[in-house]
Structure formats: C-alpha cells, structure tokens
C-alpha cells in the first residue's frame, strides 16, 4: 500500500498525533485555528482524511462526505495504532521518507559539511554521518538517542496494533465494534 496516498488533517486535539504521522511520512496538516466548517471544507477541497476525537465533528464531517477517522485511545501509541488499524498500514520510520514534524515539509539528506554549516553540534558531527534538513523550516535532523525512544514507541504501537487485528478476527464485519473510517473502501475490514 502506498503510504503517500493518505493525506490527513488533524483537529486541534491531535497535535502530537500529527507530528507522529509526519515522522512516519504522512502529509498531515495540523492547526488549532480552523473552525469545524473550515476543517470540513479543507478536507473536501484537498482530499484529506479528517482525524478527530470529537464525536460531533466526526458525524458532521461524515455526513458532509469527508473521509473521517474518529481517533480512539488514551495514549499516543493507542491513537497511532488506531489510525494504522483503520487504514491498514504498518507504522515505521524511514528518515528518507519522513516529513518535518514541525512544519510538514519534505526533508532531504545532507552531507556532514552542510550539517556543520547548519550548526549541528561538534560532538554529534564526530559520531554521526547521516543528516537531513527540512525544506520548509531549515531544521536539521539526525539519528540520535531520541531515535531509540522513537523505535521503542513504535514497538508499543505494533503491539497494540497486533491486539487490534487479533480482536477484530473474533468478529464478523457486521458485528464488529464501530470502526470509524467513514468510507469503508480504505479499511482493511471492508466487506468489499
């Protein structure tokens, strides 16, 4: 499945979720400045999937023809797993495909000399050879200790996702708990 097919708009309650989806390589707009009507309009005009934890907005957007996921979960890992479950993708990090978690722009690989010019700390330059820079905001990224924490987070997401898939096999499509993708043609649980 081509992960670039999915483009999201996350509502004001899902800022951290938006950042994670960007890291995973998904074009995700996040703003806390749009009204519900503007969220719906933007999703329709830009062919984006609306991510919300607001049930009223979910129902309104769905009735308006917007593909919508009612995001479930208390922890960030549960939220990412729920989205991945509804769309059938495996959350994984590939720095060459990631988007900037800050501004949602593409990142590109740069060499050590450019990283040095961009102000990467000398100590980091001594042990790391892989760097990426954001086309939008200019932020430089590298694989450091935070990457290990990100991988642990994704292991937790994968574990939750396995549990969701396992529990979904116990139900037929008709008596399955309410999955929140408004149009089933993108759900791995579709009867089509």
C-alpha positions as CSV (number, residue, x, y, z in Angstrom):
1,X,0.0,0.0,0.0
2,X,1.4,3.4,-0.9
3,X,1.6,5.5,2.2
4,X,1.6,8.8,0.3
5,X,-2.0,8.1,-0.8
6,X,-3.1,9.2,2.7
7,X,-3.2,12.9,3.4
8,X,-4.5,14.0,6.8
9,X,-5.9,17.0,8.6
10,X,-5.7,16.6,12.4
11,X,-8.0,18.7,14.5
12,X,-6.9,20.8,17.5
13,X,-6.9,17.8,19.9
14,X,-4.4,15.8,17.9
15,X,-1.2,17.9,17.6
16,X,1.1,15.1,18.9
17,X,-0.6,12.6,16.6
18,X,0.0,14.9,13.6
19,X,3.7,15.1,14.5
20,X,4.0,11.3,14.6
21,X,2.2,10.9,11.3
22,X,4.7,13.4,9.7
23,X,7.6,11.4,11.1
24,X,6.0,8.3,9.6
25,X,6.0,10.0,6.2
26,X,2.3,11.1,6.0
27,X,1.3,14.6,4.8
28,X,-0.5,15.9,7.9
29,X,-1.9,19.4,8.4
30,X,-2.4,20.4,12.0
31,X,-3.9,23.6,13.2
32,X,-5.9,24.8,16.1
33,X,-7.1,27.8,14.3
34,X,-9.8,26.4,11.9
35,X,-13.5,26.1,12.7
36,X,-15.3,22.8,12.2
37,X,-16.7,24.2,8.9
38,X,-13.2,25.1,7.8
39,X,-11.8,21.7,8.7
40,X,-14.5,20.0,6.7
41,X,-14.1,22.4,3.7
42,X,-10.3,21.9,3.7
43,X,-10.6,18.1,3.8
44,X,-13.1,18.2,0.9
45,X,-11.0,20.6,-1.3
46,X,-7.7,18.9,-0.6
47,X,-8.9,15.3,-0.5
48,X,-7.7,14.8,3.1
49,X,-8.8,12.4,5.8
50,X,-10.0,14.2,8.9
51,X,-8.6,12.9,12.2
52,X,-10.7,13.9,15.2
53,X,-11.5,12.7,18.7
54,X,-14.6,14.9,18.7
55,X,-17.7,12.7,18.0
56,X,-19.9,15.6,16.9
57,X,-17.3,16.8,14.4
58,X,-16.9,13.2,13.2
59,X,-20.6,12.8,12.5
60,X,-20.9,16.2,10.9
61,X,-17.8,15.6,8.6
62,X,-19.0,12.1,7.7
63,X,-22.4,13.5,6.7
64,X,-20.7,16.1,4.6
65,X,-18.8,13.4,2.6
66,X,-15.4,13.7,4.3
67,X,-13.4,10.6,5.0
68,X,-13.0,10.7,8.7
69,X,-11.4,8.7,11.5
70,X,-12.8,9.0,15.0
71,X,-9.5,8.6,16.8
72,X,-9.7,6.3,19.8
73,X,-7.1,5.8,22.5
74,X,-5.8,7.5,25.6
75,X,-2.1,7.2,24.9
76,X,-0.3,8.5,21.8
77,X,0.6,4.9,20.9
78,X,-3.0,3.8,21.0
79,X,-4.0,6.7,18.8
80,X,-1.4,5.9,16.1
81,X,-2.3,2.2,16.3
82,X,-6.0,3.0,15.8
83,X,-5.3,5.1,12.7
84,X,-3.0,2.4,11.3
85,X,-5.6,-0.2,12.0
86,X,-8.3,1.7,10.3
87,X,-6.2,2.3,7.2
88,X,-4.2,-0.9,7.2
89,X,-0.7,0.5,7.2
90,X,2.3,-0.5,9.3
91,X,3.8,2.4,11.2
92,X,7.6,2.5,10.6
93,X,10.2,5.2,10.3
94,X,12.3,5.8,7.2
95,X,14.2,9.1,7.7
96,X,14.4,9.5,3.9
97,X,10.6,9.5,3.6
98,X,9.8,11.3,6.8
99,X,8.3,14.8,6.8
100,X,9.4,17.5,9.2
101,X,7.4,17.0,12.4
102,X,7.4,20.8,12.9
103,X,6.2,22.2,9.6
104,X,5.1,19.1,7.5
105,X,7.7,19.8,4.7
106,X,9.9,17.3,2.9
107,X,13.3,16.6,4.3
108,X,16.4,15.8,2.3
109,X,19.7,14.2,3.1
110,X,22.7,16.5,3.5
111,X,26.4,15.8,4.0
112,X,28.5,16.4,7.0
113,X,29.9,19.6,5.7
114,X,26.4,21.1,5.2
115,X,25.4,19.8,8.6
116,X,28.4,21.6,10.1
117,X,27.5,24.8,8.3
118,X,23.9,24.5,9.6
119,X,25.1,24.4,13.2
120,X,25.0,20.7,14.2
121,X,26.9,20.4,17.5
122,X,30.6,19.3,17.0
123,X,30.1,16.3,19.3
124,X,27.3,15.0,17.1
125,X,29.4,15.6,13.9
126,X,32.1,13.3,15.4
127,X,29.9,10.2,15.6
128,X,27.1,10.7,13.1
129,X,27.3,10.7,9.3
130,X,23.6,10.9,8.4
131,X,21.7,14.2,8.4
132,X,18.5,15.5,6.9
133,X,17.3,19.1,6.6
134,X,13.8,20.4,6.3
135,X,13.0,22.2,3.0
136,X,10.5,24.4,4.9
137,X,11.9,25.5,8.3
138,X,15.5,24.5,7.8
139,X,15.7,22.3,10.9
140,X,18.4,19.7,10.8
141,X,17.7,16.1,12.0
142,X,20.0,13.1,12.7
143,X,19.6,9.7,14.3
144,X,20.5,10.1,17.9
145,X,19.4,8.7,21.3
146,X,15.8,10.0,20.6
147,X,15.6,7.6,17.7
148,X,15.9,4.7,20.1
149,X,13.0,6.1,22.1
150,X,11.0,6.5,18.9
151,X,11.7,2.9,17.9
152,X,10.5,1.7,21.4
153,X,7.4,3.8,20.9
154,X,6.7,2.1,17.6
155,X,7.2,-1.3,19.1
156,X,4.5,-0.4,21.6
157,X,2.3,0.8,18.7
158,X,2.9,-2.5,16.8
159,X,2.0,-4.5,19.9
160,X,-1.3,-2.5,20.3
161,X,-1.9,-2.9,16.5
162,X,-1.5,-6.7,16.8
163,X,-4.0,-6.8,19.6
164,X,-6.5,-4.8,17.4
165,X,-6.1,-7.2,14.5
166,X,-6.3,-10.2,16.8
167,X,-9.5,-9.0,18.4
168,X,-11.0,-8.0,15.0
169,X,-10.7,-11.6,13.8
170,X,-13.2,-12.6,16.6
171,X,-16.0,-10.5,14.9
172,X,-17.6,-10.6,11.6
173,X,-17.8,-7.3,9.7
174,X,-21.5,-6.9,10.7
175,X,-21.0,-7.2,14.5
176,X,-17.5,-5.7,14.7
177,X,-17.2,-2.7,17.2
178,X,-17.6,0.6,15.5
179,X,-14.7,1.4,13.3
180,X,-14.6,5.0,12.5
181,X,-13.5,5.3,8.9
182,X,-16.4,6.9,7.2
183,X,-15.9,5.2,3.8
184,X,-15.0,1.5,4.1
185,X,-13.1,1.3,0.8
186,X,-9.9,2.2,2.7
187,X,-10.5,-0.1,5.7
188,X,-8.8,-3.5,5.9
189,X,-12.1,-4.6,7.4
190,X,-14.3,-3.8,4.4
191,X,-16.6,-6.4,3.1
192,X,-16.0,-5.2,-0.4
